[in-house]
């Protein structure tokens, strides 16, 4: 879907901003497909916010909920550059995001197709539609470059 590529490119821009701030380069945005508008976007910020939960997905979900005056973000879409972890998958489920679109798989820390496969668990009360691999190579390359540079430093 062409819109997926355009919106993931915007999430990648947030990831670049995270890297420039010394944060792991992960970006996210919340999109409303009915109005075709980006509700909010965010970048990874656990270091700068001194908050282990300040993943890009969590910050985007919090901002969208505040902006819309509702913690339920049903029918909205979440774009994120890396497969969500278990914490983020839980937040996605509780927020009732309608669709999750992500870039690179995360075999180490992911929880959608990797690890616990959160949305496939019988205890998961809300399961979004999931699309993976959108601009995956660009997302993975950005992460690899970031960590390669950190190892050299």
Secondary structure, 3 states (H helix, E strand, C coil): CHHHHHHHHHHHHHHHHHHHCCCCCCEEEEEECCCCEEEEEEECCHHHHCCCCCCHHHHHHHHHHHHHCCCCCECEEEEEEECCCHHHHHHHHHHCECEEEEEECCCCCCCCCCCCCHHHCCCCCCCCEEECCCCHHHHHHHHHHHHHHHHHC
